[in-house]
Structure formats: structure tokens, C-alpha cells
Amino acid sequence: MYDIIILGKGPAGIQASLYTARSNMKTLIIANGWGSLEKAEKIENYYGVPKPISGEELLHNGVQQAKALGVDFVEDEVVAINGYEEVEVTTLQGKYQAHALIIAIGSSRKKVRINGLTKFEGKGVSYCAVCDGFFYKDKTLGVLGYKDYTAHEAYELKPVTSNITIYTNGNELDMSEDAKQLIKGMKVIKEPIKEIIGTDKVSGAILATDESVTFDGLFVAYESASGSELALKMGLELNKQSIVVNENFVTNIPHIFAAGDCIGGFKQVSKAVGDGAIAGKSAIEFVRNKKKNL
Ligand SMILES: Cc1cc2nc3c(=O)[nH]c(=O)nc-3n(C[C@H](O)[C@H](O)[C@H](O)COP(=O)(O)OP(=O)(O)OC[C@H]3O[C@@H](n4cnc5c(N)ncnc54)[C@H](O)[C@@H]3O)c2cc1C
């Protein structure tokens, strides 16, 4: 059991960990890669860095600093967050528990663009198998995606119906062997999707070959889970794609905090670092109070 788990090793997550670790909080950072800063060739607008520095170098420096303070790291993709008294984070490979959680997983990754997809959001197009699967007992379902996260979401739907098809939208399956086991027996359609169709509710799709396919619901799990998708699963309040926090960076669930690009606003390193510092401080106070009352 950790005191604090932080999702993401970008500037917000690392900065939060510098405070939590130095306050003797047993801290774990879970991340699957580097996030948006890795793509920045040169940073010239961050305090105390007089010469241009690459995003990659800044990130490596941050991780080194956190490791030197005793922060643990796990490289894995987060697919779900659960728990009301304690937090449980589910990754593709394991489960981790903590008293408090800081979400610092950056802004949403590239979204899939298919005609009609957004039109049917909430009308048969869903981004959360755990939240909405229940409504589709014994129905025909599609899961849109081609990665490990896709397999995880499809597997979540298995108790609901045996009629699940994976739509990769023109991609080859890019899944680990473990993930492929999760979707064993499910049909896989690799044709690109031209359009999602329906009237009041989604009814299916037209493929690039002009062939029609039918389904009662389509679950989108295209790349890895974004902050907003994880937030939805946990019942966190969202404003469009951003997680809503108060001035102490607490979400609507008292032991869950969020910082950096995933809460919206000015998407810059300096702001992410500031958010991370306050979210870290708030999480420390929360855990200290909780332990006092145990
Ligand atoms: C090309 C480019 C250039 C930029 N240049 C500048 C600049 O010059 N100056 C500046 O101040 N800002 C710049 N930015 C913006 C800056 O990179 C971001 O504002 C900052 O990195 C946000 O930090 P963050 O910690 O919130 O998120 P990120 O840095 O995006 O970190 C997110 C972390 O979450 C992890 N993650 C995401 N999803 C999951 C999941 N499902 N499971 C596990 N881990 C997950 C990622 O792997 C990563 O570790 C630039 C951005 C880009 C794209």
C-alpha cells in the first residue's frame, strides 16, 4: 500500500512527487511513456534554464531527481481507477493501492475521427465499458481500437454479452500476447470505418468497402485511456475533456487530486509544475489527516 500514487511522469506528476517524497510519503509514479514534453525540441521559457533544453532532457532530469528522493516508478498503462475509501489503480499488468491519488496524465491523446462518431456520443457511443456496459445485456456491441486498452475494455464487456466485435478502423492489432488472450474468440474487423450511422441511437456503421455492419452500442478505446476517460470511470466531474478541481487541486472525490494539462488552462511546463506542487501539498495534508484518524 502506497501513501500516494501519481499517474504520469511529466512535469506535473514529477513536481508533485518531489513534495510527497520529501514529506515521507511512500510514493509511486505510474506512467506509460513521456507525454507531450518529449516532443518539445527546445524549451526556452522555463524558469532557471538559461540555455535551451530539450523536452526529453528536462524529463530525464525530473525522473532522476524523483528517483534520488526514493520515488518508485512503474512503467505501465493505467486502464481504470476504483475505490472509495482507498484508491485502486488498475494497469494492464497489475493493481496498486494508495490512500490518495494525483492524476497528472496530460491532455487527451489523439482522438479518432470518424463521421458520425461524436454525433452518437451518449446515444450508443460510449467511452467507458464499466460505466455503460450494463445497458447492453445480450446486445450486439462493437469496440473501436487496436491496442491493449481496446482488449481491456472489450474484456470488461464480456460478462454483458457474447456478441462483441473489435473494429480496428484500418489498423493491424497492436497488442501484447496477454491482451490478445483477453479478446480470444471475438470477431475482429480491420476495414476502415467510413461512417457511424443511426437515427435517434446508433445502429451500426458503413465500412470503407460500403458494406454495412450493425451494432447496438460502440465502445471507443482507441489508444490509451485519457484523463477524461479515467475520470468518467471514477465518477470525477469533467468540464469538456478537463478534470474539474478546486483551488487546492482536489477533484469532487476528496482523496483524488489532479494537476497539469489534464485539468485544462495554460498548457505549459511552468503551469504544470505549479499545479503539481499544490496538488502534492494537498495530497500530503489529506494523507496526514487520514492517518491521524486511523
Ligand atoms: C511539441 C510541443 C512543444 C511544447 N513546447 C513547450 C515549451 O516550449 N514550453 C512549455 O512550457 N511547454 C511546452 N509544451 C507543453 C508541455 O509539454 C505541457 O504543457 C506539459 O508537458 C504538461 O505536463 P503534464 O505533466 O501535465 O503532462 P505530460 O507532460 O503530457 O505528461 C503526461 C504523463 O502521463 C502519462 N500517461 C498518459 N496517459 C496514461 C495512461 N493511460 N497510463 C499511464 N500513463 C499515462 C504520459 O506517459 C506522461 O508520463 C509543448 C508541448 C508540445 C506537444
The ligand as a Tripos MOL2 file, in Angstrom:
@<TRIPOS>MOLECULE
LIG
   53    58     1     0     0
SMALL
NO_CHARGES

@<TRIPOS>ATOM
      1 C1          5.5740   19.9190  -29.4360 C.3       1 LIG1
      2 C2          5.3730   20.5390  -28.0840 C.ar      1 LIG1
      3 C3          6.1840   21.5880  -27.6740 C.ar      1 LIG1
      4 C4          5.9950   22.1910  -26.4170 C.ar      1 LIG1
      5 N1          6.8200   23.2180  -26.0510 N.ar      1 LIG1
      6 C5          6.6840   23.7880  -24.8380 C.ar      1 LIG1
      7 C6          7.5480   24.8420  -24.4270 C.ar      1 LIG1
      8 O1          8.4380   25.2850  -25.1610 O.2       1 LIG1
      9 N2          7.3840   25.3680  -23.1760 N.ar      1 LIG1
     10 C7          6.4150   24.9140  -22.3180 C.ar      1 LIG1
     11 O2          6.3290   25.4030  -21.1970 O.2       1 LIG1
     12 N3          5.5680   23.9170  -22.6920 N.ar      1 LIG1
     13 C8          5.6740   23.3460  -23.9270 C.ar      1 LIG1
     14 N4          4.8170   22.3310  -24.3160 N.ar      1 LIG1
     15 C9          3.7140   21.9350  -23.4040 C.3       1 LIG1
     16 C10         4.1880   20.9980  -22.2920 C.3       1 LIG1
     17 O3          4.8530   19.8920  -22.8720 O.3       1 LIG1
     18 C11         2.9980   20.5340  -21.4440 C.3       1 LIG1
     19 O4          2.2410   21.6550  -21.0070 O.3       1 LIG1
     20 C12         3.4700   19.7640  -20.2070 C.3       1 LIG1
     21 O5          4.3130   18.6900  -20.5920 O.3       1 LIG1
     22 C13         2.2750   19.2390  -19.4070 C.3       1 LIG1
     23 O6          2.7220   18.4660  -18.3580 O.3       1 LIG1
     24 P1          1.8270   17.3340  -17.6780 P.3       1 LIG1
     25 O7          2.6800   16.7390  -16.6160 O.co2     1 LIG1
     26 O8          0.5120   17.8810  -17.3310 O.co2     1 LIG1
     27 O9          1.5510   16.2650  -18.8480 O.3       1 LIG1
     28 P2          2.5370   15.4570  -19.7840 P.3       1 LIG1
     29 O10         3.8790   16.0860  -19.8350 O.co2     1 LIG1
     30 O11         1.8160   15.2770  -21.0750 O.co2     1 LIG1
     31 O12         2.7170   14.0510  -19.0460 O.3       1 LIG1
     32 C14         1.6840   13.1110  -19.0100 C.3       1 LIG1
     33 C15         2.1840   11.7960  -18.4160 C.3       1 LIG1
     34 O13         1.0810   10.9010  -18.2460 O.3       1 LIG1
     35 C16         1.3800    9.6390  -18.8430 C.3       1 LIG1
     36 N5          0.1310    8.9770  -19.2710 N.ar      1 LIG1
     37 C17        -0.8630    9.4350  -20.0980 C.ar      1 LIG1
     38 N6         -1.8640    8.5250  -20.2100 N.ar      1 LIG1
     39 C18        -1.5060    7.4650  -19.4210 C.ar      1 LIG1
     40 C19        -2.1160    6.2270  -19.0950 C.ar      1 LIG1
     41 N7         -3.3080    5.8640  -19.5590 N.pl3     1 LIG1
     42 N8         -1.4450    5.3770  -18.2700 N.ar      1 LIG1
     43 C20        -0.2300    5.7270  -17.7500 C.ar      1 LIG1
     44 N9          0.3830    6.9020  -18.0160 N.ar      1 LIG1
     45 C21        -0.2400    7.7530  -18.8320 C.ar      1 LIG1
     46 C22         2.3060   10.0140  -20.0030 C.3       1 LIG1
     47 O14         3.0160    8.8950  -20.4620 O.3       1 LIG1
     48 C23         3.1870   11.0480  -19.2920 C.3       1 LIG1
     49 O15         4.1460   10.4230  -18.4780 O.3       1 LIG1
     50 C24         4.9770   21.7200  -25.5500 C.ar      1 LIG1
     51 C25         4.1660   20.6540  -25.9580 C.ar      1 LIG1
     52 C26         4.3470   20.0710  -27.1990 C.ar      1 LIG1
     53 C27         3.4680   18.9260  -27.6330 C.3       1 LIG1
@<TRIPOS>BOND
     1     1     2 1
     2     2     3 ar
     3     2    52 ar
     4     3     4 ar
     5     4     5 ar
     6     4    50 ar
     7     5     6 ar
     8     6     7 ar
     9     6    13 1
    10     7     8 2
    11     7     9 ar
    12     9    10 ar
    13    10    11 2
    14    10    12 ar
    15    12    13 ar
    16    13    14 ar
    17    14    15 1
    18    14    50 ar
    19    15    16 1
    20    16    17 1
    21    16    18 1
    22    18    19 1
    23    18    20 1
    24    20    21 1
    25    20    22 1
    26    22    23 1
    27    23    24 1
    28    24    25 2
    29    24    26 1
    30    24    27 1
    31    27    28 1
    32    28    29 2
    33    28    30 1
    34    28    31 1
    35    31    32 1
    36    32    33 1
    37    33    34 1
    38    33    48 1
    39    34    35 1
    40    35    36 1
    41    35    46 1
    42    36    37 ar
    43    36    45 ar
    44    37    38 ar
    45    38    39 ar
    46    39    40 ar
    47    39    45 ar
    48    40    41 1
    49    40    42 ar
    50    42    43 ar
    51    43    44 ar
    52    44    45 ar
    53    46    47 1
    54    46    48 1
    55    48    49 1
    56    50    51 ar
    57    51    52 ar
    58    52    53 1
@<TRIPOS>SUBSTRUCTURE
     1 LIG1         1 GROUP 0 **** ****
